[in-house]
Amino acid sequence: MKIAVKANVALAPLTTFEIGGAARHFCAITEEGQIPPALEFAERQQLPVFVLGGGSNVLVSDAGFPGLVLAIRIVGRQRSGSEVEVGAGENWDGFVAWCVQQDLAGLECLSGIPGSTGGTPIQNVGAYGQEVAETITAVRAWDRQAREFVELGRGDCRFAYRFSRFNGSDGGRYVVSSVRFALRPGGAPAVRYPDLQKRLGAAQPSLAQVRDTVLAVRRGKGMVIEAGGAPWGSAGSYFKNPVLTAEQYEALAHVADLPRGGHLPLFAGPDGQTKTSAAWLIEKAGFAKGFRPLVNGQPGPAGLSPQHTLALVNYGGARAADVFALQEEIQAAVEAKFGIRLQPEPIFVGPPPCG
Ligand SMILES: Cc1cc2nc3c(=O)[nH]c(=O)nc-3n(C[C@H](O)[C@H](O)[C@H](O)COP(=O)(O)OP(=O)(O)OC[C@H]3O[C@@H](n4cnc5c(N)ncnc54)[C@H](O)[C@@H]3O)c2cc1C
């Protein structure tokens, strides 16, 4: 099958952070049959490979990527009863909007998340009490190890909070070409998140009302990417909410200015674990919304979003090194105060300081 490989393609405009250098080689994949020959091209030249979806969860190195970037642009969706198979390159939010229109329940709380459908199983995308692990029944992918297309069932994906085999031990092994979801035709929406429950009231809302409410809440936090929207780039939440062991919870509850119990924000994930809020830890460690380290006495190009402590943003002209320095400053302060090392959510692409 024919492939077109381009040289020196700028990656920054293909990411929501709008940061980073160029890909040495770049190949857009519009049909799954193009995946094996593109990988053979990289193998012949002994090039590293990076698979890019919508670029909404990556931080690309200022030096770019010294190998082949495969940009997954496979589109299309096929419905068969309650199941829908979706091309990995389909825009995620477009698919969620379509499901809501078709009265298919199961993804409504995941409205407004940027990126591709093929990107969603990688970190088990989740928001407002819902995760894709609940509805994904199979992931079709090229297995770079076995050199064949495989279909991985939900159990094979090893989903957990912001985790799957695709970003765990098997990171980089699979190139996802399509994802199958089992949805609930005419089903009730999931309204599990307190903020949503408060806004929607007691009556049973429609899927469309839940989608609109999620979008409104997200807009308030600067977490929706819209034309003419926020004048900064980001990868959404930069740090994962830490999952606490019983010992960490005890230690945290004893921190000097923290009243025991009550005030510590704890919430249970669908995987039965206890998490606390990374945004809360960051604020208590001394970083307010809009925090922007000075560079030569002027506000620098990287900082915290004025709308959400958890989003590190590019105010214009930031380099990966600026974001990385801010990440390390925050990690060190939170660790010094609470003994918890925050883990970044975006994937680092290319040589250090990203990679
Ligand atoms: C404003 C904003 C809000 C966000 N809100 C949320 C949120 O509420 N919840 C949440 O979970 N995330 C959120 N995110 C993060 C991000 O949108 C999701 O993680 C998204 O699913 C990433 O998909 P992508 O296609 O953009 O992946 P990319 O950023 O392109 O890639 C991310 C990772 O997935 C891999 N990957 C992508 N596509 C494929 C494929 N086809 N095959 C194999 N590997 C692939 C890449 O190699 C990389 O490792 C947000 C981001 C932004 C910018």
The ligand as a MOL file (V3000), in Angstrom:
LIG
                    3D

  0  0  0     0  0            999 V3000
M  V30 BEGIN CTAB
M  V30 COUNTS 53 58 0 0 0
M  V30 BEGIN ATOM
M  V30 1 C -7.8650 21.2340 27.1060 0
M  V30 2 C -7.6220 19.7730 27.3650 0
M  V30 3 C -8.4770 19.0610 28.1880 0
M  V30 4 C -8.2720 17.6880 28.4380 0
M  V30 5 N -9.1330 17.0170 29.2630 0
M  V30 6 C -8.9430 15.7070 29.5330 0
M  V30 7 C -9.8390 15.0080 30.3980 0
M  V30 8 O -10.8110 15.5430 30.9180 0
M  V30 9 N -9.5920 13.7000 30.6420 0
M  V30 10 C -8.5310 13.0410 30.0750 0
M  V30 11 O -8.3580 11.8350 30.3410 0
M  V30 12 N -7.6700 13.6720 29.2390 0
M  V30 13 C -7.8580 14.9850 28.9570 0
M  V30 14 N -6.9780 15.6530 28.1370 0
M  V30 15 C -5.8270 14.9400 27.5610 0
M  V30 16 C -6.0560 14.4070 26.1230 0
M  V30 17 O -7.0310 15.1510 25.4560 0
M  V30 18 C -6.4440 12.9370 26.0990 0
M  V30 19 O -5.4900 12.1520 26.7770 0
M  V30 20 C -6.5910 12.4170 24.6590 0
M  V30 21 O -7.2200 11.1630 24.6600 0
M  V30 22 C -5.2690 12.2850 23.9200 0
M  V30 23 O -5.5700 11.8660 22.5920 0
M  V30 24 P -4.7220 12.3560 21.3550 0
M  V30 25 O -5.2920 11.7170 20.1600 0
M  V30 26 O -4.6240 13.8380 21.3430 0
M  V30 27 O -3.3160 11.6960 21.7040 0
M  V30 28 P -1.8530 12.3190 21.4890 0
M  V30 29 O -1.6890 13.4960 22.3750 0
M  V30 30 O -1.5710 12.5010 20.0640 0
M  V30 31 O -0.9560 11.1290 22.0610 0
M  V30 32 C -1.0040 10.7850 23.4210 0
M  V30 33 C -0.4430 9.3780 23.5910 0
M  V30 34 O -1.3010 8.4440 22.9310 0
M  V30 35 C -0.5820 7.7390 21.9160 0
M  V30 36 N -1.4960 7.5330 20.7920 0
M  V30 37 C -2.3530 8.4340 20.2440 0
M  V30 38 N -3.0450 7.8660 19.2440 0
M  V30 39 C -2.6070 6.5850 19.1420 0
M  V30 40 C -2.9220 5.4900 18.2960 0
M  V30 41 N -3.8270 5.5840 17.3200 0
M  V30 42 N -2.2410 4.3150 18.4840 0
M  V30 43 C -1.3170 4.1920 19.4490 0
M  V30 44 N -0.9830 5.1900 20.2890 0
M  V30 45 C -1.6190 6.3750 20.1270 0
M  V30 46 C 0.6140 8.5970 21.5800 0
M  V30 47 O 1.6720 7.8130 21.0670 0
M  V30 48 C 0.9280 9.1960 22.9420 0
M  V30 49 O 1.6710 8.2590 23.6820 0
M  V30 50 C -7.1680 17.0250 27.8560 0
M  V30 51 C -6.2960 17.7440 27.0220 0
M  V30 52 C -6.5180 19.1060 26.7750 0
M  V30 53 C -5.5840 19.8500 25.8760 0
M  V30 END ATOM
M  V30 BEGIN BOND
M  V30 1 1 1 2
M  V30 2 1 2 3
M  V30 3 2 2 52
M  V30 4 2 3 4
M  V30 5 1 4 5
M  V30 6 1 4 50
M  V30 7 2 5 6
M  V30 8 1 6 7
M  V30 9 1 6 13
M  V30 10 2 7 8
M  V30 11 1 7 9
M  V30 12 1 9 10
M  V30 13 2 10 11
M  V30 14 1 10 12
M  V30 15 2 12 13
M  V30 16 1 13 14
M  V30 17 1 14 15
M  V30 18 1 14 50
M  V30 19 1 15 16
M  V30 20 1 16 17
M  V30 21 1 16 18
M  V30 22 1 18 19
M  V30 23 1 18 20
M  V30 24 1 20 21
M  V30 25 1 20 22
M  V30 26 1 22 23
M  V30 27 1 23 24
M  V30 28 2 24 25
M  V30 29 1 24 26
M  V30 30 1 24 27
M  V30 31 1 27 28
M  V30 32 2 28 29
M  V30 33 1 28 30
M  V30 34 1 28 31
M  V30 35 1 31 32
M  V30 36 1 32 33
M  V30 37 1 33 34
M  V30 38 1 33 48
M  V30 39 1 34 35
M  V30 40 1 35 36
M  V30 41 1 35 46
M  V30 42 1 36 37
M  V30 43 1 36 45
M  V30 44 2 37 38
M  V30 45 1 38 39
M  V30 46 1 39 40
M  V30 47 2 39 45
M  V30 48 1 40 41
M  V30 49 2 40 42
M  V30 50 1 42 43
M  V30 51 2 43 44
M  V30 52 1 44 45
M  V30 53 1 46 47
M  V30 54 1 46 48
M  V30 55 1 48 49
M  V30 56 2 50 51
M  V30 57 1 51 52
M  V30 58 1 52 53
M  V30 END BOND
M  V30 END CTAB
M  END
